[in-house]
Amino acid sequence: MALWNEKKYVQGREYDVYLKDFRRGRVKLISMKRMRLNDINEHIARLDTGYSAIECREIIRKMYKNKRVNWETRYLAYLLFAYVDEEKVSL
């Protein structure tokens, strides 16, 4: 889940994935869904974070606590990526 940014996230575009400054592979953005924080249901929350919908919303609020976000009007992006290379590394 990320803040909606149609310039940063483009369906069909490929992105490099990094974890702690190490490249973990390349992914393609397969699907994007625009939603508000209150639209996060139990199904989406558990898939995205492994936590309940209430806990997931709190995690997102904490992630963006230093930004001035009006959660009544701001959209989130629920993004689905798929690996496109074989450089996947076990985490």
GUVOLO-367645 format. One record per atom (N, C-alpha, C, O, CB): x, z, y; residue in three letters. Coordinates in steps of 0.02 Angstrom, whole numbers, padded with zeros to 5 digits, always signed. Glycine has a CB too. Example, Ala and Ser with C-alpha at 12.3 -4.5 7.8 and 13.67 -1.06 7.14 Angstrom:
+00660+00390-00284ALA;+00615+00390-00225ALA;+00660+00390-00165ALA;+00712+00423-00166ALA;+00565+00452-00224ALA;+00642+00354-00112SER;+00684+00357-00053SER;+00645+00394+00002SER;+00670+00402+00057SER;+00704+00286-00030SER;
REM end
This chain:
+00043+00000-00058MET;+00000+00000+00000MET;+00045+00000+00062MET;+00096+00035+00064MET;-00049+00061+00000MET;+00026-00038+00110ALA;+00064-00043+00173ALA;+00016-00056+00230ALA;-00042-00075+00218ALA;+00119-00099+00169ALA;+00038-00045+00291LEU;-00003-00064+00347LEU;-00011-00140+00348LEU;+00037-00176+00336LEU;+00027-00039+00414LEU;-00071-00163+00363TRP;-00084-00235+00364TRP;-00040-00269+00416TRP;-00038-00249+00474TRP;-00159-00250+00379TRP;-00004-00320+00394ASN;+00040-00358+00438ASN;+00042-00430+00411ASN;+00082-00445+00366ASN;+00113-00326+00442ASN;+00000-00473+00439GLU;-00005-00541+00412GLU;+00056-00584+00424GLU;+00064-00637+00394GLU;-00066-00575+00441GLU;+00101-00561+00469LYS;+00163-00598+00480LYS;+00216-00578+00429LYS;+00258-00619+00409LYS;+00189-00586+00551LYS;+00215-00515+00407LYS;+00265-00490+00360LYS;+00245-00508+00288LYS;+00288-00527+00248LYS;+00273-00414+00367LYS;+00181-00500+00272TYR;+00158-00511+00204TYR;+00117-00576+00202TYR;+00064-00580+00232TYR;+00115-00452+00179TYR;+00143-00625+00165VAL;+00111-00691+00160VAL;+00104-00708+00086VAL;+00153-00710+00049VAL;+00151-00746+00198VAL;+00042-00720+00065GLN;+00030-00738-00004GLN;+00070-00800-00023GLN;+00069-00850+00013GLN;-00045-00749-00017GLN;+00105-00797-00080GLY;+00146-00852-00104GLY;+00219-00847-00084GLY;+00261-00881-00112GLY;+00117-00916-00079GLY;+00234-00804-00036ARG;+00303-00795-00013ARG;+00341-00752-00063ARG;+00312-00709-00096ARG;+00305-00764+00058ARG;+00407-00763-00067GLU;+00449-00723-00110GLU;+00489-00672-00069GLU;+00506-00685-00011GLU;+00497-00767-00150GLU;+00502-00614-00099TYR;+00537-00559-00066TYR;+00589-00530-00114TYR;+00578-00529-00174TYR;+00486-00505-00043TYR;+00644-00506-00086ASP;+00693-00469-00125ASP;+00671-00397-00127ASP;+00646-00370-00078ASP;+00765-00476-00095ASP;+00681-00365-00185VAL;+00663-00295-00194VAL;+00727-00254-00198VAL;+00772-00269-00236VAL;+00620-00285-00258VAL;+00730-00201-00157TYR;+00788-00157-00155TYR;+00765-00086-00169TYR;+00711-00065-00149TYR;+00824-00161-00087TYR;+00808-00049-00203LEU;+00798+00022-00214LEU;+00864+00056-00201LEU;+00913+00045-00236LEU;+00771+00038-00286LEU;+00866+00098-00149LYS;+00927+00132-00129LYS;+00984+00082-00119LYS;+01039+00091-00146LYS;+00948+00184-00181LYS;+00971+00030-00081ASP;+01021-00021-00062ASP;+01045-00065-00119ASP;+01092-00104-00110ASP;+01079+00013-00031ASP;+01014-00061-00177PHE;+01032-00104-00233PHE;+00975-00153-00246PHE;+00917-00134-00252PHE;+01047-00063-00297PHE;+00993-00217-00250ARG;+00942-00269-00262ARG;+00917-00262-00334ARG;+00957-00260-00381ARG;+00970-00340-00249ARG;+00852-00260-00341ARG;+00820-00252-00407ARG;+00787-00316-00432ARG;+00762-00319-00488ARG;+00769-00197-00405ARG;+00787-00368-00390GLY;+00758-00431-00411GLY;+00719-00464-00355GLY;+00721-00442-00297GLY;+00712-00420-00470GLY;+00685-00518-00373ARG;+00646-00556-00325ARG;+00574-00559-00351ARG;+00562-00569-00411ARG;+00675-00628-00315ARG;+00527-00549-00304VAL;+00456-00549-00322VAL;+00419-00599-00279VAL;+00442-00619-00225VAL;+00426-00479-00314VAL;+00361-00619-00303LYS;+00317-00664-00266LYS;+00252-00626-00252LYS;+00225-00592-00297LYS;+00303-00731-00305LYS;+00228-00631-00191LEU;+00164-00598-00173LEU;+00107-00640-00201LEU;+00094-00696-00178LEU;+00157-00590-00095LEU;+00074-00613-00251ILE;+00021-00649-00287ILE;-00046-00641-00253ILE;-00085-00689-00247ILE;+00017-00623-00359ILE;-00060-00580-00229SER;-00127-00566-00202SER;-00122-00512-00149SER;-00080-00467-00153SER;-00175-00545-00259SER;-00167-00517-00100MET;-00171-00467-00047MET;-00245-00448-00037MET;-00289-00492-00037MET;-00140-00493+00020MET;-00257-00384-00028LYS;-00324-00362-00012LYS;-00320-00318+00050LYS;-00280-00271+00052LYS;-00356-00323-00072LYS;-00361-00333+00099ARG;-00362-00294+00160ARG;-00416-00241+00154ARG;-00473-00255+00135ARG;-00375-00340+00222ARG;-00397-00179+00170MET;-00445-00123+00164MET;-00429-00069+00214MET;-00373-00065+00241MET;-00444-00095+00092MET;-00477-00027+00226ARG;-00467+00032+00269ARG;-00450+00091+00224ARG;-00463+00090+00164ARG;-00530+00046+00312ARG;-00421+00142+00254LEU;-00400+00201+00216LEU;-00459+00231+00177LEU;-00451+00250+00119LEU;-00372+00254+00264LEU;-00517+00234+00208ASN;-00575+00263+00174ASN;-00603+00219+00118ASN;-00645+00242+00079ASN;-00630+00277+00224ASN;-00579+00156+00113ASP;-00601+00111+00060ASP;-00562+00122-00005ASP;-00580+00094-00057ASP;-00594+00039+00083ASP;-00510+00162-00002ILE;-00470+00175-00062ILE;-00513+00217-00110ILE;-00531+00273-00095ILE;-00403+00212-00045ILE;-00528+00187-00167ASN;-00568+00222-00217ASN;-00522+00250-00272ASN;-00461+00241-00270ASN;-00622+00175-00247ASN;-00552+00283-00319GLU;-00514+00315-00373GLU;-00472+00264-00412GLU;-00415+00277-00429GLU;-00561+00352-00420GLU;-00501+00207-00427HIS;-00468+00155-00465HIS;-00405+00130-00429HIS;-00351+00129-00459HIS;-00516+00096-00477HIS;-00411+00112-00367ILE;-00355+00086-00328ILE;-00302+00141-00320ILE;-00243+00128-00327ILE;-00378+00060-00259ILE;-00324+00201-00304ALA;-00277+00257-00293ALA;-00236+00271-00355ALA;-00175+00280-00350ALA;-00315+00320-00272ALA;-00267+00274-00412ARG;-00231+00289-00475ARG;-00182+00234-00492ARG;-00127+00248-00516ARG;-00281+00300-00532ARG;-00202+00170-00482LEU;-00156+00115-00496LEU;-00096+00115-00448LEU;-00040+00103-00468LEU;-00192+00049-00491LEU;-00109+00129-00385ASP;-00057+00125-00334ASP;-00010+00185-00335ASP;+00050+00177-00329ASP;-00089+00119-00266ASP;-00038+00245-00341THR;+00004+00305-00335THR;+00003+00351-00396THR;+00048+00392-00404THR;-00019+00344-00275THR;-00047+00344-00438GLY;-00054+00391-00493GLY;-00091+00454-00474GLY;-00099+00499-00515GLY;+00013+00408-00521GLY;-00112+00458-00412TYR;-00148+00517-00386TYR;-00221+00500-00373TYR;-00240+00441-00374TYR;-00114+00544-00322TYR;-00261+00551-00362SER;-00332+00541-00346SER;-00339+00505-00279SER;-00290+00499-00242SER;-00370+00608-00345SER;-00399+00481-00265ALA;-00411+00446-00201ALA;-00397+00492-00142ALA;-00368+00470-00092ALA;-00484+00421-00199ALA;-00418+00554-00147ILE;-00406+00602-00092ILE;-00332+00613-00081ILE;-00308+00611-00025ILE;-00441+00669-00106ILE;-00295+00624-00136GLU;-00223+00635-00131GLU;-00187+00572-00106GLU;-00140+00577-00066GLU;-00194+00655-00200GLU;-00209+00514-00129CYS;-00179+00451-00107CYS;-00186+00441-00032CYS;-00139+00422+00002CYS;-00210+00392-00145CYS;-00245+00455-00006ARG;-00257+00448+00066ARG;-00211+00495+00105ARG;-00184+00476+00157ARG;-00330+00463+00083ARG;-00201+00556+00079GLU;-00156+00603+00112GLU;-00084+00579+00110GLU;-00047+00587+00159GLU;-00162+00672+00080GLU;-00063+00551+00055ILE;+00005+00523+00049ILE;+00016+00469+00101ILE;+00067+00467+00134ILE;+00017+00494-00023ILE;-00033+00425+00109ILE;-00027+00370+00158ILE;-00025+00398+00228ILE;+00014+00375+00270ILE;-00086+00321+00150ILE;-00068+00447+00243ARG;-00066+00478+00309ARG;+00002+00507+00324ARG;+00028+00500+00380ARG;-00120+00532+00315ARG;+00033+00540+00274LYS;+00099+00570+00283LYS;+00153+00516+00291LYS;+00200+00525+00330LYS;+00116+00615+00223LYS;+00146+00460+00255MET;+00194+00405+00261MET;+00198+00379+00332MET;+00251+00360+00356MET;+00176+00348+00213MET;+00141+00377+00366TYR;+00137+00348+00433TYR;+00125+00401+00487TYR;+00097+00386+00540TYR;+00082+00296+00435TYR;+00144+00464+00473LYS;+00130+00518+00520LYS;+00165+00509+00587LYS;+00141+00536+00638LYS;+00152+00584+00489LYS;+00220+00473+00590ASN;+00256+00463+00653ASN;+00232+00402+00692ASN;+00259+00387+00745ASN;+00330+00457+00639ASN;+00183+00367+00665LYS;+00153+00310+00701LYS;+00084+00331+00725LYS;+00050+00372+00694LYS;+00148+00247+00655LYS;+00065+00303+00780ARG;-00003+00317+00805ARG;-00051+00269+00772ARG;-00060+00212+00793ARG;-00006+00310+00883ARG;-00082+00293+00719VAL;-00127+00251+00681VAL;-00198+00278+00687VAL;-00212+00336+00674VAL;-00106+00249+00606VAL;-00243+00234+00708ASN;-00314+00250+00709ASN;-00342+00228+00641ASN;-00355+00168+00631ASN;-00352+00216+00770ASN;-00351+00275+00596TRP;-00371+00258+00528TRP;-00443+00231+00524TRP;-00463+00205+00472TRP;-00364+00318+00483TRP;-00480+00238+00577GLU;-00548+00210+00578GLU;-00547+00134+00588GLU;-00593+00100+00566GLU;-00590+00243+00634GLU;-00495+00109+00621THR;-00493+00037+00637THR;-00435+00001+00604THR;-00437-00060+00596THR;-00489+00028+00711THR;-00383+00036+00584ARG;-00322+00004+00557ARG;-00332-00015+00484ARG;-00359+00024+00444ARG;-00261+00051+00564ARG;-00309-00075+00467TYR;-00314-00098+00398TYR;-00249-00085+00360TYR;-00195-00084+00389TYR;-00331-00172+00396TYR;-00257-00076+00295LEU;-00201-00071+00249LEU;-00199-00135+00207LEU;-00249-00170+00200LEU;-00206-00008+00203LEU;-00141-00149+00179ALA;-00133-00206+00134ALA;-00120-00180+00064ALA;-00072-00143+00053ALA;-00075-00253+00158ALA;-00163-00198+00017TYR;-00153-00182-00053TYR;-00123-00245-00083TYR;-00156-00296-00088TYR;-00222-00160-00090TYR;-00059-00241-00103LEU;-00019-00299-00121LEU;-00004-00301-00195LEU;+00012-00250-00225LEU;+00046-00300-00081LEU;-00009-00360-00225LEU;+00008-00370-00295LEU;+00066-00419-00298LEU;+00061-00477-00276LEU;-00053-00396-00336LEU;+00122-00396-00326PHE;+00182-00437-00333PHE;+00197-00449-00406PHE;+00176-00411-00450PHE;+00242-00403-00300PHE;+00233-00504-00420ALA;+00257-00519-00488ALA;+00330-00541-00483ALA;+00348-00579-00437ALA;+00213-00574-00523ALA;+00371-00519-00529TYR;+00440-00540-00530TYR;+00445-00615-00542TYR;+00407-00643-00581TYR;+00480-00502-00584TYR;+00494-00647-00509VAL;+00505-00718-00518VAL;+00575-00733-00543VAL;+00592-00791-00555VAL;+00493-00755-00452VAL;+00616-00682-00553ASP;+00683-00693-00580ASP;+00696-00645-00637ASP;+00656-00600-00651ASP;+00737-00685-00525ASP;+00752-00654-00669GLU;+00768-00613-00728GLU;+00817-00557-00710GLU;+00847-00527-00755GLU;+00798-00657-00782GLU;+00825-00542-00646GLU;+00872-00490-00626GLU;+00841-00422-00624GLU;+00867-00376-00593GLU;+00901-00507-00558GLU;+00785-00413-00658LYS;+00751-00349-00659LYS;+00797-00297-00691LYS;+00828-00310-00743LYS;+00684-00354-00697LYS;+00801-00239-00661VAL;+00843-00186-00687VAL;+00799-00127-00703VAL;+00754-00110-00664VAL;+00897-00167-00636VAL;+00810-00097-00760SER;+00771-00038-00778SER;+00784+00018-00729SER;+00841+00030-00709SER;+00786-00015-00850SER;+00732+00052-00710LEU;+00739+00107-00662LEU;+00745+00169-00701LEU;+00752+00223-00672LEU;+00682+00111-00612LEU;
REM end
